Amino acid sequence: MSDLPTLLLVDDDATFRSVLKRALEKRGYAVTDADSVETALPLAGANPPEYAVIDLKMHGASGLVLVQHLHELDPNTRIVMLTGYASIATAVEAIKLGATQYLSKPANADEIVAAFGHRADADSAFDAKPATVNRLEWEHINRVLLEQNGNISATARILNMHRRTLQRKLNKNPGRGR
């Protein structure tokens, strides 16, 4: 058994996961990795990690499901949520479910390790500059989608938008958009 702190890394991008795993191991973590929430759940149940780095948007279940599960297993687990699709709605939800910090991709290993030491509030991942109209639209869409438990059709009806248009807007990455 290693004395290194345990870390669970979950991301469906195999290349990113491999590079980040090596970088975190060099920084003194015993890293276990998985490519989906479904693969990570039994790993976490068998050996609850001290730290976790979880991607938000993956094939299958959302990373938010795993954040909640890890927090229920051990409220002291330090969880960093990573996403290429940052929005205030998902940041708030991740923090409410137990994430320690919420970082936009690309985030490097040093930023992630630093994030383990911070306790986030819902807006800490975002600066004070006003958001662009495109960014505000994207955040509103994501907030409604979250309220509809990820149901694209229900979200499209509420927003009075065609389902394909909504999917196209969701697949656009607004970046920092500020």
Short mmCIF file of the C-alpha atoms (twelve columns), coordinates in Angstrom:
data_MODEL
# 
_entry.id   MODEL 
# 
loop_
_atom_site.group_PDB 
_atom_site.id 
_atom_site.type_symbol 
_atom_site.label_atom_id 
_atom_site.label_alt_id 
_atom_site.label_comp_id 
_atom_site.label_asym_id 
_atom_site.label_seq_id 
_atom_site.Cartn_x 
_atom_site.Cartn_y 
_atom_site.Cartn_z 
_atom_site.pdbx_PDB_model_num 
ATOM 1   C CA . MET A 1   0.000   0.000  0.000   1 
ATOM 2   C CA . SER A 2   1.400   3.371  -1.016  1 
ATOM 3   C CA . ASP A 3   1.662   6.386  1.278   1 
ATOM 4   C CA . LEU A 4   0.884   8.651  -1.671  1 
ATOM 5   C CA . PRO A 5   -2.466  10.471 -1.636  1 
ATOM 6   C CA . THR A 6   -5.023  8.703  -3.829  1 
ATOM 7   C CA . LEU A 7   -6.527  10.498 -6.799  1 
ATOM 8   C CA . LEU A 8   -9.308  9.430  -9.161  1 
ATOM 9   C CA . LEU A 9   -9.046  10.952 -12.662 1 
ATOM 10  C CA . VAL A 10  -12.122 10.621 -14.897 1 
ATOM 11  C CA . ASP A 11  -12.143 11.976 -18.458 1 
ATOM 12  C CA . ASP A 12  -13.272 10.412 -21.732 1 
ATOM 13  C CA . ASP A 13  -10.434 12.014 -23.718 1 
ATOM 14  C CA . ALA A 14  -7.821  9.242  -23.580 1 
ATOM 15  C CA . THR A 15  -4.878  11.441 -24.614 1 
ATOM 16  C CA . PHE A 16  -5.686  14.220 -22.143 1 
ATOM 17  C CA . ARG A 17  -6.282  11.663 -19.381 1 
ATOM 18  C CA . SER A 18  -2.966  9.906  -20.057 1 
ATOM 19  C CA . VAL A 19  -0.939  13.137 -20.073 1 
ATOM 20  C CA . LEU A 20  -2.670  14.475 -16.954 1 
ATOM 21  C CA . LYS A 21  -2.255  11.145 -15.148 1 
ATOM 22  C CA . ARG A 22  1.524   11.190 -15.720 1 
ATOM 23  C CA . ALA A 23  1.753   14.840 -14.644 1 
ATOM 24  C CA . LEU A 24  -0.204  14.201 -11.429 1 
ATOM 25  C CA . GLU A 25  1.874   11.103 -10.636 1 
ATOM 26  C CA . LYS A 26  5.027   13.242 -10.982 1 
ATOM 27  C CA . ARG A 27  3.465   15.588 -8.414  1 
ATOM 28  C CA . GLY A 28  3.130   12.793 -5.866  1 
ATOM 29  C CA . TYR A 29  -0.347  11.299 -6.353  1 
ATOM 30  C CA . ALA A 30  -1.321  7.644  -6.725  1 
ATOM 31  C CA . VAL A 31  -3.638  8.044  -9.720  1 
ATOM 32  C CA . THR A 32  -6.423  5.690  -10.773 1 
ATOM 33  C CA . ASP A 33  -8.099  6.670  -14.013 1 
ATOM 34  C CA . ALA A 34  -11.371 5.916  -15.769 1 
ATOM 35  C CA . ASP A 35  -12.992 6.972  -19.039 1 
ATOM 36  C CA . SER A 36  -16.578 7.322  -17.773 1 
ATOM 37  C CA . VAL A 37  -18.707 7.779  -14.689 1 
ATOM 38  C CA . GLU A 38  -19.941 4.218  -15.086 1 
ATOM 39  C CA . THR A 39  -16.367 2.871  -14.981 1 
ATOM 40  C CA . ALA A 40  -15.365 5.180  -12.118 1 
ATOM 41  C CA . LEU A 41  -18.231 4.370  -9.724  1 
ATOM 42  C CA . PRO A 42  -17.021 0.867  -8.766  1 
ATOM 43  C CA . LEU A 43  -13.415 2.112  -8.496  1 
ATOM 44  C CA . ALA A 44  -14.512 4.870  -6.110  1 
ATOM 45  C CA . GLY A 45  -16.661 2.457  -4.107  1 
ATOM 46  C CA . ALA A 46  -13.803 0.000  -3.678  1 
ATOM 47  C CA . ASN A 47  -11.263 2.667  -2.706  1 
ATOM 48  C CA . PRO A 48  -12.696 6.156  -2.032  1 
ATOM 49  C CA . PRO A 49  -10.078 8.658  -3.232  1 
ATOM 50  C CA . GLU A 50  -8.713  11.577 -1.261  1 
ATOM 51  C CA . TYR A 51  -8.724  13.671 -4.442  1 
ATOM 52  C CA . ALA A 52  -10.641 13.541 -7.723  1 
ATOM 53  C CA . VAL A 53  -10.462 15.294 -11.083 1 
ATOM 54  C CA . ILE A 54  -13.662 14.827 -13.066 1 
ATOM 55  C CA . ASP A 55  -14.679 15.990 -16.521 1 
ATOM 56  C CA . LEU A 56  -18.205 17.389 -16.702 1 
ATOM 57  C CA . LYS A 57  -19.279 16.256 -20.157 1 
ATOM 58  C CA . MET A 58  -18.527 12.644 -21.027 1 
ATOM 59  C CA . HIS A 59  -20.197 9.817  -22.899 1 
ATOM 60  C CA . GLY A 60  -22.825 8.346  -20.596 1 
ATOM 61  C CA . ALA A 61  -23.600 10.016 -17.291 1 
ATOM 62  C CA . SER A 62  -22.512 13.560 -16.475 1 
ATOM 63  C CA . GLY A 63  -19.517 14.097 -14.221 1 
ATOM 64  C CA . LEU A 64  -21.945 15.766 -11.786 1 
ATOM 65  C CA . VAL A 65  -23.297 12.301 -10.929 1 
ATOM 66  C CA . LEU A 66  -19.827 11.217 -9.854  1 
ATOM 67  C CA . VAL A 67  -19.209 14.429 -7.884  1 
ATOM 68  C CA . GLN A 68  -22.336 13.752 -5.849  1 
ATOM 69  C CA . HIS A 69  -21.430 10.080 -5.348  1 
ATOM 70  C CA . LEU A 70  -17.879 10.873 -4.210  1 
ATOM 71  C CA . HIS A 71  -19.132 13.556 -1.832  1 
ATOM 72  C CA . GLU A 72  -21.612 11.064 -0.333  1 
ATOM 73  C CA . LEU A 73  -18.841 8.454  0.064   1 
ATOM 74  C CA . ASP A 74  -16.507 10.917 1.792   1 
ATOM 75  C CA . PRO A 75  -17.346 14.617 2.255   1 
ATOM 76  C CA . ASN A 76  -13.611 15.331 2.711   1 
ATOM 77  C CA . THR A 77  -12.710 14.239 -0.828  1 
ATOM 78  C CA . ARG A 78  -11.230 17.230 -2.676  1 
ATOM 79  C CA . ILE A 79  -12.940 17.285 -6.092  1 
ATOM 80  C CA . VAL A 80  -11.985 19.437 -9.065  1 
ATOM 81  C CA . MET A 81  -14.530 19.565 -11.892 1 
ATOM 82  C CA . LEU A 82  -13.013 20.194 -15.342 1 
ATOM 83  C CA . THR A 83  -14.973 21.279 -18.360 1 
ATOM 84  C CA . GLY A 84  -14.556 22.674 -21.820 1 
ATOM 85  C CA . TYR A 85  -18.167 23.893 -21.547 1 
ATOM 86  C CA . ALA A 86  -18.003 26.203 -18.540 1 
ATOM 87  C CA . SER A 87  -21.165 27.932 -17.411 1 
ATOM 88  C CA . ILE A 88  -22.247 29.521 -14.178 1 
ATOM 89  C CA . ALA A 89  -25.175 27.091 -13.921 1 
ATOM 90  C CA . THR A 90  -22.940 24.018 -14.018 1 
ATOM 91  C CA . ALA A 91  -20.371 25.632 -11.713 1 
ATOM 92  C CA . VAL A 92  -23.071 26.322 -9.129  1 
ATOM 93  C CA . GLU A 93  -24.428 22.798 -9.446  1 
ATOM 94  C CA . ALA A 94  -20.956 21.210 -9.141  1 
ATOM 95  C CA . ILE A 95  -20.160 23.221 -6.004  1 
ATOM 96  C CA . LYS A 96  -23.570 22.410 -4.475  1 
ATOM 97  C CA . LEU A 97  -22.960 18.699 -5.110  1 
ATOM 98  C CA . GLY A 98  -19.572 18.785 -3.376  1 
ATOM 99  C CA . ALA A 99  -16.894 19.911 -5.818  1 
ATOM 100 C CA . THR A 100 -14.028 21.828 -4.261  1 
ATOM 101 C CA . GLN A 101 -13.287 23.814 -7.408  1 
ATOM 102 C CA . TYR A 102 -14.489 24.198 -10.988 1 
ATOM 103 C CA . LEU A 103 -11.908 24.820 -13.738 1 
ATOM 104 C CA . SER A 104 -12.313 25.486 -17.445 1 
ATOM 105 C CA . LYS A 105 -10.226 23.411 -19.837 1 
ATOM 106 C CA . PRO A 106 -7.472  23.551 -20.717 1 
ATOM 107 C CA . ALA A 107 -6.211  23.324 -17.144 1 
ATOM 108 C CA . ASN A 108 -2.738  22.032 -16.373 1 
ATOM 109 C CA . ALA A 109 -1.619  19.844 -13.484 1 
ATOM 110 C CA . ASP A 110 -0.275  22.793 -11.468 1 
ATOM 111 C CA . GLU A 111 -3.636  24.598 -11.704 1 
ATOM 112 C CA . ILE A 112 -5.447  21.440 -10.648 1 
ATOM 113 C CA . VAL A 113 -3.157  20.816 -7.663  1 
ATOM 114 C CA . ALA A 114 -3.588  24.462 -6.619  1 
ATOM 115 C CA . ALA A 115 -7.370  24.077 -6.930  1 
ATOM 116 C CA . PHE A 116 -7.334  21.232 -4.401  1 
ATOM 117 C CA . GLY A 117 -6.267  23.799 -1.818  1 
ATOM 118 C CA . HIS A 118 -9.169  26.165 -2.454  1 
ATOM 119 C CA . ARG A 119 -12.755 25.963 -1.358  1 
ATOM 120 C CA . ALA A 120 -14.838 27.477 -4.128  1 
ATOM 121 C CA . ASP A 121 -17.970 29.517 -4.023  1 
ATOM 122 C CA . ALA A 122 -20.298 29.388 -6.995  1 
ATOM 123 C CA . ASP A 123 -18.765 32.337 -8.856  1 
ATOM 124 C CA . SER A 124 -15.068 31.957 -7.992  1 
ATOM 125 C CA . ALA A 125 -14.150 30.316 -11.290 1 
ATOM 126 C CA . PHE A 126 -15.255 33.385 -13.194 1 
ATOM 127 C CA . ASP A 127 -13.822 36.880 -13.301 1 
ATOM 128 C CA . ALA A 128 -15.781 40.095 -12.772 1 
ATOM 129 C CA . LYS A 129 -15.895 41.187 -16.435 1 
ATOM 130 C CA . PRO A 130 -19.392 41.289 -17.926 1 
ATOM 131 C CA . ALA A 131 -20.283 38.319 -20.088 1 
ATOM 132 C CA . THR A 132 -20.979 38.626 -23.808 1 
ATOM 133 C CA . VAL A 133 -24.495 38.144 -25.164 1 
ATOM 134 C CA . ASN A 134 -23.452 34.785 -26.654 1 
ATOM 135 C CA . ARG A 135 -22.056 33.719 -23.295 1 
ATOM 136 C CA . LEU A 136 -25.230 34.757 -21.452 1 
ATOM 137 C CA . GLU A 137 -27.372 32.859 -23.966 1 
ATOM 138 C CA . TRP A 138 -25.216 29.770 -23.571 1 
ATOM 139 C CA . GLU A 139 -25.422 29.942 -19.768 1 
ATOM 140 C CA . HIS A 140 -29.203 30.393 -19.875 1 
ATOM 141 C CA . ILE A 141 -29.583 27.385 -22.169 1 
ATOM 142 C CA . ASN A 142 -27.415 25.289 -19.853 1 
ATOM 143 C CA . ARG A 143 -29.348 26.418 -16.770 1 
ATOM 144 C CA . VAL A 144 -32.667 25.377 -18.391 1 
ATOM 145 C CA . LEU A 145 -31.090 22.105 -19.563 1 
ATOM 146 C CA . LEU A 146 -29.904 21.397 -16.024 1 
ATOM 147 C CA . GLU A 147 -33.404 22.135 -14.661 1 
ATOM 148 C CA . GLN A 148 -34.766 19.625 -17.192 1 
ATOM 149 C CA . ASN A 149 -32.265 16.951 -16.050 1 
ATOM 150 C CA . GLY A 150 -30.473 16.990 -19.405 1 
ATOM 151 C CA . ASN A 151 -33.623 16.419 -21.475 1 
ATOM 152 C CA . ILE A 152 -32.924 18.157 -24.812 1 
ATOM 153 C CA . SER A 153 -36.515 17.921 -26.097 1 
ATOM 154 C CA . ALA A 154 -38.036 19.411 -22.929 1 
ATOM 155 C CA . THR A 155 -35.416 22.164 -22.915 1 
ATOM 156 C CA . ALA A 156 -36.105 22.996 -26.570 1 
ATOM 157 C CA . ARG A 157 -39.851 23.243 -25.850 1 
ATOM 158 C CA . ILE A 158 -39.287 25.575 -22.897 1 
ATOM 159 C CA . LEU A 159 -36.919 27.780 -24.924 1 
ATOM 160 C CA . ASN A 160 -39.269 27.697 -27.923 1 
ATOM 161 C CA . MET A 161 -36.412 26.454 -30.081 1 
ATOM 162 C CA . HIS A 162 -36.038 23.603 -32.554 1 
ATOM 163 C CA . ARG A 163 -34.267 20.607 -30.982 1 
ATOM 164 C CA . ARG A 164 -31.516 20.542 -33.624 1 
ATOM 165 C CA . THR A 165 -30.863 24.256 -33.172 1 
ATOM 166 C CA . LEU A 166 -30.545 23.700 -29.444 1 
ATOM 167 C CA . GLN A 167 -28.124 20.798 -29.952 1 
ATOM 168 C CA . ARG A 168 -26.024 22.918 -32.317 1 
ATOM 169 C CA . LYS A 169 -25.867 25.741 -29.743 1 
ATOM 170 C CA . LEU A 170 -24.920 23.294 -26.985 1 
ATOM 171 C CA . ASN A 171 -22.079 21.860 -29.053 1 
ATOM 172 C CA . LYS A 172 -20.541 25.305 -29.533 1 
ATOM 173 C CA . ASN A 173 -17.947 26.101 -26.929 1 
ATOM 174 C CA . PRO A 174 -18.317 29.741 -25.924 1 
ATOM 175 C CA . GLY A 175 -14.828 29.726 -24.377 1 
ATOM 176 C CA . ARG A 176 -14.365 32.303 -21.664 1 
ATOM 177 C CA . GLY A 177 -16.633 34.566 -23.750 1 
ATOM 178 C CA . ARG A 178 -15.868 37.561 -21.611 1 
# 
